[in-house]
Amino acid sequence: MSDRLSYEEKKALPDSVFGLPERREYPMPDAEHVRAAEAYFRDCPEDLKPKLARAILSRAKEYGVDVKSPTILAYAARQ
């Protein structure tokens, strides 16, 4: 499996699996895509990073992915 979803695959996903559901960006329907979201975190707009970081950690917990990125952990702790 690839960390790339086709347009049709992405379109079929519910908003709830996206790190940024209002923008339908950073889909995380499985563990592999949680890791991809972690890898592409740096590309997220600065003002949305805390929200995305919390979403990554939430989905990671659901799929048993251990997020070790100090950057993501720091952003997730922001209010």
MMTF fields as JSON, N, C-alpha, C and O atoms, coordinates in Angstrom:
{
  "mmtfVersion": "1.0.0",
  "mmtfProducer": "UNKNOWN",
  "numBonds": 315,
  "numAtoms": 316,
  "numGroups": 79,
  "numChains": 1,
  "numModels": 1,
  "chainsPerModel": [1],
  "groupsPerChain": [79],
  "chainIdList": ["A"],
  "bondAtomList": [4, 2, 8, 6, 12, 10, 16, 14, 20, 18, 24, 22, 28, 26, 32, 30, 36, 34, 40, 38, 44, 42, 48, 46, 52, 50, 56, 54, 60, 58, 64, 62, 68, 66, 72, 70, 76, 74, 80, 78, 84, 82, 88, 86, 92, 90, 96, 94, 100, 98, 104, 102, 108, 106, 112, 110, 116, 114, 120, 118, 124, 122, 128, 126, 132, 130, 136, 134, 140, 138, 144, 142, 148, 146, 152, 150, 156, 154, 160, 158, 164, 162, 168, 166, 172, 170, 176, 174, 180, 178, 184, 182, 188, 186, 192, 190, 196, 194, 200, 198, 204, 202, 208, 206, 212, 210, 216, 214, 220, 218, 224, 222, 228, 226, 232, 230, 236, 234, 240, 238, 244, 242, 248, 246, 252, 250, 256, 254, 260, 258, 264, 262, 268, 266, 272, 270, 276, 274, 280, 278, 284, 282, 288, 286, 292, 290, 296, 294, 300, 298, 304, 302, 308, 306, 312, 310],
  "bondOrderList": [1, 1, 1, 1, 1, 1, 1, 1, 1, 1, 1, 1, 1, 1, 1, 1, 1, 1, 1, 1, 1, 1, 1, 1, 1, 1, 1, 1, 1, 1, 1, 1, 1, 1, 1, 1, 1, 1, 1, 1, 1, 1, 1, 1, 1, 1, 1, 1, 1, 1, 1, 1, 1, 1, 1, 1, 1, 1, 1, 1, 1, 1, 1, 1, 1, 1, 1, 1, 1, 1, 1, 1, 1, 1, 1, 1, 1, 1],
  "groupList": [{"groupName": "MET", "atomNameList": ["N", "CA", "C", "O"], "elementList": ["N", "C", "C", "O"], "formalChargeList": [0, 0, 0, 0], "bondAtomList": [1, 0, 2, 1, 3, 2], "bondOrderList": [1, 1, 2], "singleLetterCode": "M", "chemCompType": "L-PEPTIDE LINKING"}, {"groupName": "SER", "atomNameList": ["N", "CA", "C", "O"], "elementList": ["N", "C", "C", "O"], "formalChargeList": [0, 0, 0, 0], "bondAtomList": [1, 0, 2, 1, 3, 2], "bondOrderList": [1, 1, 2], "singleLetterCode": "S", "chemCompType": "L-PEPTIDE LINKING"}, {"groupName": "ASP", "atomNameList": ["N", "CA", "C", "O"], "elementList": ["N", "C", "C", "O"], "formalChargeList": [0, 0, 0, 0], "bondAtomList": [1, 0, 2, 1, 3, 2], "bondOrderList": [1, 1, 2], "singleLetterCode": "D", "chemCompType": "L-PEPTIDE LINKING"}, {"groupName": "ARG", "atomNameList": ["N", "CA", "C", "O"], "elementList": ["N", "C", "C", "O"], "formalChargeList": [0, 0, 0, 0], "bondAtomList": [1, 0, 2, 1, 3, 2], "bondOrderList": [1, 1, 2], "singleLetterCode": "R", "chemCompType": "L-PEPTIDE LINKING"}, {"groupName": "LEU", "atomNameList": ["N", "CA", "C", "O"], "elementList": ["N", "C", "C", "O"], "formalChargeList": [0, 0, 0, 0], "bondAtomList": [1, 0, 2, 1, 3, 2], "bondOrderList": [1, 1, 2], "singleLetterCode": "L", "chemCompType": "L-PEPTIDE LINKING"}, {"groupName": "TYR", "atomNameList": ["N", "CA", "C", "O"], "elementList": ["N", "C", "C", "O"], "formalChargeList": [0, 0, 0, 0], "bondAtomList": [1, 0, 2, 1, 3, 2], "bondOrderList": [1, 1, 2], "singleLetterCode": "Y", "chemCompType": "L-PEPTIDE LINKING"}, {"groupName": "GLU", "atomNameList": ["N", "CA", "C", "O"], "elementList": ["N", "C", "C", "O"], "formalChargeList": [0, 0, 0, 0], "bondAtomList": [1, 0, 2, 1, 3, 2], "bondOrderList": [1, 1, 2], "singleLetterCode": "E", "chemCompType": "L-PEPTIDE LINKING"}, {"groupName": "LYS", "atomNameList": ["N", "CA", "C", "O"], "elementList": ["N", "C", "C", "O"], "formalChargeList": [0, 0, 0, 0], "bondAtomList": [1, 0, 2, 1, 3, 2], "bondOrderList": [1, 1, 2], "singleLetterCode": "K", "chemCompType": "L-PEPTIDE LINKING"}, {"groupName": "ALA", "atomNameList": ["N", "CA", "C", "O"], "elementList": ["N", "C", "C", "O"], "formalChargeList": [0, 0, 0, 0], "bondAtomList": [1, 0, 2, 1, 3, 2], "bondOrderList": [1, 1, 2], "singleLetterCode": "A", "chemCompType": "L-PEPTIDE LINKING"}, {"groupName": "PRO", "atomNameList": ["N", "CA", "C", "O"], "elementList": ["N", "C", "C", "O"], "formalChargeList": [0, 0, 0, 0], "bondAtomList": [1, 0, 2, 1, 3, 2], "bondOrderList": [1, 1, 2], "singleLetterCode": "P", "chemCompType": "L-PEPTIDE LINKING"}, {"groupName": "VAL", "atomNameList": ["N", "CA", "C", "O"], "elementList": ["N", "C", "C", "O"], "formalChargeList": [0, 0, 0, 0], "bondAtomList": [1, 0, 2, 1, 3, 2], "bondOrderList": [1, 1, 2], "singleLetterCode": "V", "chemCompType": "L-PEPTIDE LINKING"}, {"groupName": "PHE", "atomNameList": ["N", "CA", "C", "O"], "elementList": ["N", "C", "C", "O"], "formalChargeList": [0, 0, 0, 0], "bondAtomList": [1, 0, 2, 1, 3, 2], "bondOrderList": [1, 1, 2], "singleLetterCode": "F", "chemCompType": "L-PEPTIDE LINKING"}, {"groupName": "GLY", "atomNameList": ["N", "CA", "C", "O"], "elementList": ["N", "C", "C", "O"], "formalChargeList": [0, 0, 0, 0], "bondAtomList": [1, 0, 2, 1, 3, 2], "bondOrderList": [1, 1, 2], "singleLetterCode": "G", "chemCompType": "PEPTIDE LINKING"}, {"groupName": "HIS", "atomNameList": ["N", "CA", "C", "O"], "elementList": ["N", "C", "C", "O"], "formalChargeList": [0, 0, 0, 0], "bondAtomList": [1, 0, 2, 1, 3, 2], "bondOrderList": [1, 1, 2], "singleLetterCode": "H", "chemCompType": "L-PEPTIDE LINKING"}, {"groupName": "CYS", "atomNameList": ["N", "CA", "C", "O"], "elementList": ["N", "C", "C", "O"], "formalChargeList": [0, 0, 0, 0], "bondAtomList": [1, 0, 2, 1, 3, 2], "bondOrderList": [1, 1, 2], "singleLetterCode": "C", "chemCompType": "L-PEPTIDE LINKING"}, {"groupName": "ILE", "atomNameList": ["N", "CA", "C", "O"], "elementList": ["N", "C", "C", "O"], "formalChargeList": [0, 0, 0, 0], "bondAtomList": [1, 0, 2, 1, 3, 2], "bondOrderList": [1, 1, 2], "singleLetterCode": "I", "chemCompType": "L-PEPTIDE LINKING"}, {"groupName": "THR", "atomNameList": ["N", "CA", "C", "O"], "elementList": ["N", "C", "C", "O"], "formalChargeList": [0, 0, 0, 0], "bondAtomList": [1, 0, 2, 1, 3, 2], "bondOrderList": [1, 1, 2], "singleLetterCode": "T", "chemCompType": "L-PEPTIDE LINKING"}, {"groupName": "GLN", "atomNameList": ["N", "CA", "C", "O"], "elementList": ["N", "C", "C", "O"], "formalChargeList": [0, 0, 0, 0], "bondAtomList": [1, 0, 2, 1, 3, 2], "bondOrderList": [1, 1, 2], "singleLetterCode": "Q", "chemCompType": "L-PEPTIDE LINKING"}],
  "groupTypeList": [0, 1, 2, 3, 4, 1, 5, 6, 6, 7, 7, 8, 4, 9, 2, 1, 10, 11, 12, 4, 9, 6, 3, 3, 6, 5, 9, 0, 9, 2, 8, 6, 13, 10, 3, 8, 8, 6, 8, 5, 11, 3, 2, 14, 9, 6, 2, 4, 7, 9, 7, 4, 8, 3, 8, 15, 4, 1, 3, 8, 7, 6, 5, 12, 10, 2, 10, 7, 1, 9, 16, 15, 4, 8, 5, 8, 8, 3, 17],
  "groupIdList": [1, 2, 3, 4, 5, 6, 7, 8, 9, 10, 11, 12, 13, 14, 15, 16, 17, 18, 19, 20, 21, 22, 23, 24, 25, 26, 27, 28, 29, 30, 31, 32, 33, 34, 35, 36, 37, 38, 39, 40, 41, 42, 43, 44, 45, 46, 47, 48, 49, 50, 51, 52, 53, 54, 55, 56, 57, 58, 59, 60, 61, 62, 63, 64, 65, 66, 67, 68, 69, 70, 71, 72, 73, 74, 75, 76, 77, 78, 79],
  "secStructList": [7, 7, 1, 7, 7, 7, 2, 2, 2, 2, 2, 2, 1, 7, 4, 4, 4, 3, 3, 3, 6, 6, 6, 6, 3, 3, 3, 7, 1, 1, 2, 2, 2, 2, 2, 2, 2, 2, 2, 6, 4, 4, 4, 1, 7, 4, 4, 4, 2, 2, 2, 2, 2, 2, 2, 2, 2, 2, 2, 2, 2, 2, 2, 6, 7, 7, 7, 7, 7, 2, 2, 2, 2, 2, 2, 2, 2, 7, 7],
  "xCoordList": [0.831, 0.0, 0.874, 1.979, 0.391, 1.123, 0.515, -0.642, 1.301, 0.733, -0.02, -0.484, -0.14, -0.885, -2.25, -2.364, -3.278, -4.633, -5.037, -4.664, -5.785, -6.302, -7.381, -7.875, -7.733, -8.788, -10.072, -10.74, -10.415, -11.648, -11.591, -12.578, -10.443, -10.293, -10.438, -11.125, -9.784, -9.831, -11.254, -11.723, -11.93, -13.3, -14.257, -15.217, -13.998, -14.879, -14.688, -15.52, -13.606, -13.323, -14.219, -14.547, -14.619, -15.388, -14.487, -13.281, -15.059, -14.288, -13.522, -12.449, -14.07, -13.495, -12.098, -11.398, -11.671, -10.331, -9.268, -8.104, -9.653, -8.693, -8.13, -8.846, -6.854, -6.217, -6.77, -6.894, -7.101, -7.738, -9.032, -9.072, -10.092, -11.321, -11.966, -12.564, -11.858, -12.479, -11.809, -12.411, -10.569, -9.834, -9.68, -9.186, -10.115, -9.959, -8.5, -8.203, -7.613, -6.176, -5.656, -6.238, -4.571, -3.91, -4.837, -5.172, -5.249, -6.097, -5.334, -4.166, -6.002, -5.374, -6.333, -6.776, -6.658, -7.581, -6.927, -7.617, -5.587, -4.873, -3.515, -3.141, -2.782, -1.49, -0.486, 0.263, -0.465, 0.482, 0.258, 1.213, -0.997, -1.299, -1.079, -0.843, -1.153, -0.783, 0.702, 1.102, 1.518, 2.964, 3.231, 4.132, 2.446, 2.613, 2.251, 2.944, 1.176, 0.79, 1.892, 2.169, 2.512, 3.635, 4.79, 5.415, 5.069, 6.171, 5.912, 6.841, 4.652, 4.313, 3.864, 3.424, 3.967, 3.548, 4.199, 3.557, 5.448, 6.184, 5.531, 5.749, 4.735, 4.088, 2.781, 2.197, 2.326, 1.071, 1.24, 2.282, 0.223, 0.295, 0.508, -0.064, 1.314, 1.71, 0.507, 0.52, -0.516, -1.659, -2.501, -3.3, -2.337, -3.101, -2.302, -2.844, -1.025, -0.171, -0.626, -0.578, -1.066, -1.531, -2.718, -2.763, -3.664, -4.833, -4.417, -4.878, -3.553, -3.095, -2.293, -2.447, -1.446, -0.639, -1.54, -1.286, -2.588, -3.517, -4.25, -4.484, -4.609, -5.289, -4.358, -4.781, -3.099, -2.126, -1.991, -2.013, -1.853, -1.697, -2.943, -2.839, -4.099, -5.349, -5.457, -5.77, -5.199, -5.279, -4.153, -4.349, -2.984, -1.86, -2.211, -1.91, -2.845, -3.252, -4.238, -4.155, -5.161, -6.17, -5.537, -6.015, -4.459, -3.825, -2.55, -1.882, -2.201, -1.024, 0.292, 1.3, 0.276, 1.487, 2.136, 1.465, 3.432, 4.174, 4.774, 5.735, 4.208, 4.711, 5.808, 5.569, 6.999, 8.139, 8.623, 9.542, 8.026, 8.466, 8.289, 7.164, 9.398, 9.275, 8.5, 7.835, 8.581, 7.86, 6.359, 5.626, 5.897, 4.463, 3.994, 2.926, 4.757, 4.379, 4.297, 3.4, 5.219, 5.205, 3.992, 3.335, 3.696, 2.531, 1.235, 0.31, 1.157, -0.053, -0.325, -1.478, 0.72, 0.565, 0.09, -0.335, 0.162, -0.287, -1.801, -2.495, -2.301, -3.758, -4.225, -5.419],
  "yCoordList": [-1.185, 0.0, 1.246, 1.236, 2.288, 3.542, 4.568, 4.442, 5.594, 6.659, 7.669, 8.693, 7.383, 8.242, 7.631, 6.461, 8.445, 8.01, 8.628, 9.762, 7.897, 8.466, 9.486, 9.515, 10.303, 11.287, 10.599, 11.062, 9.502, 8.778, 8.186, 8.231, 7.633, 7.065, 8.164, 7.987, 9.289, 10.407, 10.954, 11.271, 11.059, 11.578, 10.692, 11.189, 9.401, 8.448, 8.436, 7.885, 9.035, 9.023, 9.994, 11.063, 9.633, 10.568, 11.691, 11.498, 12.838, 13.965, 13.597, 14.14, 12.675, 12.326, 11.72, 11.696, 11.238, 10.631, 11.625, 11.256, 12.869, 13.872, 14.638, 14.959, 14.922, 15.725, 17.136, 17.745, 17.653, 18.96, 18.759, 19.002, 18.315, 17.942, 19.071, 18.831, 20.305, 21.424, 21.687, 22.28, 21.243, 21.39, 20.05, 19.995, 18.977, 17.606, 17.343, 16.855, 17.682, 17.474, 16.542, 16.449, 15.866, 14.925, 13.759, 13.572, 12.976, 11.813, 10.762, 10.486, 10.182, 9.163, 7.998, 7.764, 7.26, 6.135, 4.872, 3.893, 4.888, 3.71, 4.146, 5.313, 3.199, 3.501, 4.079, 4.996, 3.559, 4.046, 5.533, 6.289, 5.936, 7.334, 8.235, 9.433, 7.679, 8.443, 8.783, 9.916, 7.798, 8.04, 9.062, 9.892, 8.998, 9.963, 11.368, 12.331, 11.493, 12.805, 13.358, 14.557, 12.475, 12.888, 13.385, 14.397, 12.683, 13.066, 14.395, 15.166, 14.658, 15.882, 17.015, 18.059, 16.825, 17.83, 19.179, 20.217, 19.179, 20.423, 21.303, 22.514, 20.697, 21.446, 22.105, 22.873, 21.818, 22.369, 23.86, 24.265, 24.68, 26.095, 26.224, 25.463, 27.167, 27.352, 27.438, 26.829, 28.178, 28.366, 27.104, 27.027, 26.117, 24.875, 23.72, 22.639, 23.95, 22.874, 22.304, 21.086, 23.125, 22.521, 21.572, 20.493, 21.973, 21.134, 19.84, 18.763, 19.934, 18.751, 17.841, 16.621, 18.42, 17.614, 16.791, 15.606, 17.411, 16.687, 15.584, 14.499, 15.871, 14.86, 13.68, 12.525, 13.971, 12.906, 12.021, 10.795, 12.632, 11.845, 11.01, 9.868, 11.573, 10.839, 9.627, 8.525, 9.832, 8.734, 7.727, 6.523, 8.215, 7.318, 6.378, 5.186, 6.913, 6.084, 5.011, 3.857, 5.401, 4.472, 3.313, 2.181, 3.603, 2.573, 1.993, 1.188, 2.38, 1.836, 2.334, 1.628, 3.555, 4.162, 5.0, 5.794, 4.825, 5.568, 6.815, 6.724, 7.978, 9.242, 9.75, 9.998, 9.901, 10.324, 11.724, 12.24, 12.339, 13.658, 14.696, 14.97, 15.277, 16.307, 17.522, 18.205, 17.792, 18.924, 18.703, 19.594, 17.533, 17.237, 17.219, 17.747, 16.634, 16.582, 17.999, 18.29, 18.87, 20.249, 21.016, 21.729, 20.876, 21.564, 21.037, 21.813, 19.753, 19.163, 19.709, 19.778, 20.094, 20.607, 22.062, 22.56, 22.738, 24.138, 24.225, 23.325, 25.306, 25.528, 26.434, 26.718],
  "zCoordList": [0.0, 0.0, 0.0, 0.543, -0.593, -0.691, 0.252, 0.654, 0.606, 1.429, 0.567, 1.068, -0.718, -1.646, -1.927, -2.293, -1.747, -2.071, -3.4, -3.701, -4.184, -5.426, -5.072, -3.944, -6.025, -5.817, -5.372, -4.448, -6.024, -5.689, -4.286, -3.552, -3.912, -2.564, -1.505, -0.499, -1.75, -0.802, -0.688, 0.405, -1.827, -1.862, -1.055, -0.466, -1.03, -0.342, 1.178, 1.899, 1.669, 3.105, 3.861, 3.346, 5.076, 5.895, 6.425, 6.583, 6.694, 7.225, 8.487, 8.747, 9.268, 10.569, 10.49, 11.503, 9.348, 9.253, 8.792, 8.639, 8.572, 8.129, 9.317, 10.265, 9.248, 10.287, 10.313, 11.375, 9.141, 9.011, 8.225, 7.019, 8.908, 8.197, 7.419, 6.37, 7.909, 7.206, 5.853, 4.958, 5.718, 4.461, 3.727, 2.601, 4.395, 3.87, 3.479, 2.388, 4.4, 4.212, 5.305, 6.385, 5.014, 5.916, 6.284, 7.454, 5.274, 5.556, 6.359, 6.085, 7.346, 8.191, 8.412, 9.536, 7.333, 7.483, 8.035, 8.32, 8.192, 8.698, 9.244, 9.138, 9.83, 10.458, 9.465, 9.804, 8.267, 7.262, 6.962, 6.784, 6.911, 6.624, 7.838, 7.68, 9.037, 10.223, 10.135, 10.403, 9.758, 9.601, 8.493, 8.613, 7.423, 6.322, 6.801, 6.472, 7.571, 8.1, 8.995, 8.989, 9.758, 10.608, 9.743, 10.06, 8.666, 7.778, 7.066, 6.826, 6.733, 5.996, 6.917, 6.436, 8.213, 9.186, 8.922, 9.08, 8.526, 8.297, 7.225, 7.201, 6.344, 5.265, 5.695, 4.931, 6.886, 7.391, 7.705, 8.219, 7.401, 7.792, 9.3, 10.081, 9.693, 11.096, 12.041, 13.11, 11.663, 12.554, 12.731, 13.664, 11.853, 11.94, 12.546, 12.777, 12.8, 13.319, 14.662, 14.835, 15.625, 16.888, 16.68, 17.27, 15.852, 15.578, 14.89, 15.268, 13.884, 13.175, 14.105, 14.061, 14.937, 15.865, 16.784, 17.003, 17.322, 18.198, 17.429, 17.961, 16.177, 15.353, 15.067, 15.117, 14.77, 14.513, 15.748, 15.638, 16.916, 18.142, 18.431, 18.878, 18.177, 18.405, 17.483, 17.934, 16.2, 15.23, 15.485, 15.324, 15.878, 16.173, 17.313, 17.256, 18.347, 19.482, 19.022, 19.442, 18.162, 17.647, 16.878, 16.947, 16.147, 15.309, 15.911, 15.263, 17.129, 17.783, 17.202, 17.23, 16.677, 16.121, 17.217, 17.876, 17.409, 18.424, 17.785, 17.02, 18.097, 17.556, 18.484, 19.665, 17.945, 18.753, 18.391, 19.027, 17.389, 16.941, 18.05, 18.469, 18.527, 19.558, 19.048, 19.827, 17.76, 17.183, 17.276, 17.709, 16.878, 16.943, 18.398, 18.706, 19.272, 20.691, 21.276, 22.066, 20.895, 21.393, 20.866, 21.624, 19.588, 19.019, 19.64, 19.88, 19.896, 20.468, 21.865, 22.291, 22.576, 23.934, 23.955, 24.997, 22.819, 22.739, 22.771, 22.299, 23.325, 23.37, 22.28, 22.183]
}
